[in-house]
Amino acid sequence: MTGTDESADEDALFVLSAVLLTPAQFPSVLGDDFPEACAALALEPYDRGYGLVLGQDGTGARWTVAVDDVSLVAVAIAAWDCGMEYDLSPDERTVVAALPGWPLALSVAAPGIPAPHDPDPEPGADDDGARPPLAPPDTASWGAAQRRLGADEIALQWEAWRAQFDSEDEQQRADARQPDEDTDTDGDADTDTASAENEGGDGDPDEAAAEKPSSDATEDGGPGGPGNLGGLHDGVRRVLKELHGYLESSPPPGRVRSGFAPAGARMLRADGPGWSLVARTDDIAYILLDDEPNDVLPVGRGPELPKLLEALDKIAVRPS
């Protein structure tokens, strides 16, 4: 393997990028947990994990090479993140599998060789039994991969999303107060209030505001049990119940992950069938659902969410 080499040796791999595939850190587009991500690449889910090296051979063909020298790949990624050059050249003895194609989209290519393309099938390979080349998930339409990518983006842009939530929440509160002000102006406030009470409170603007998860949306949702979650969005209520289930029965490795966040907090990421959650232990949470395309559902902090997040952080896997 080589990072740069002007000789177009067809057997050489011109390294373009690399990612980790471990229980604590893996490309989320591949699955909801570490075993699922490994299965997408036909790899055994060994606890130590793998480093995935993405590159081109001398003909320009795309290849993904899985190596068991995780530390070497981690050092290379850290150096690149700091803007430093690093020649990632894993020893051939560390290679576990060489898979045609890339599981992730790359916008770069090796200079001096043909443009990236899938390699030709091996001579004599049975087309019916041959594994197709790896390819990035189709994210043109909403689905599990797009949902997980959305959660990734929220985690990266947490402060921006938090500011957006605060702005929307304040606007909603202002909109909820507006009907009262209009009614007072018309001089019919007492009549409208009495009518709303007789009809079960349908005219109460505070109830309208509660339809969106707000600062007390997780009432009685702590680790002791789901409790009374009837006021929440159906999908959010289902996710919170499944998260409580994770506390009672350990989920597959990587379903709950804990990463660094400022001010001593932790950034939590949890996934499950049809949903993703991203949260900070000192803040609120956001949920994305396969059933709610392109929507982000905030879950307010309230008195119980901190307990749930703290309990999840205790069972989460962390980068070593």
ABEGO torsion letter per residue (X at the ends): XBABBABBBAABBBBABBBBBBAABBBAAAEABAAAAAAAAGBBBBAAEBBBBBBBBAAGBBBBBBBABAAAAAAAAAAAAAGBBBBBBBBAAABABBBBEBABBBABBBBGBBBBBBBBBBBGBBAAABBBBBBBBBAABBBAAAAAAAAAAAAAAAAAAAAAAAAAAAAAAAAAAAAAAAAAAAGAAAAAAAAAAAAGGAABAAAAAAABBBAAAABGABAAEAEBAAABBAAAAAAAAAAAAAAABBBBBGABBBBBBBGGBBBBBBBBBGBBBBBBAABBBBBBBAABBGBBBBBBAEAAAAAAAAAAAAABBBBX
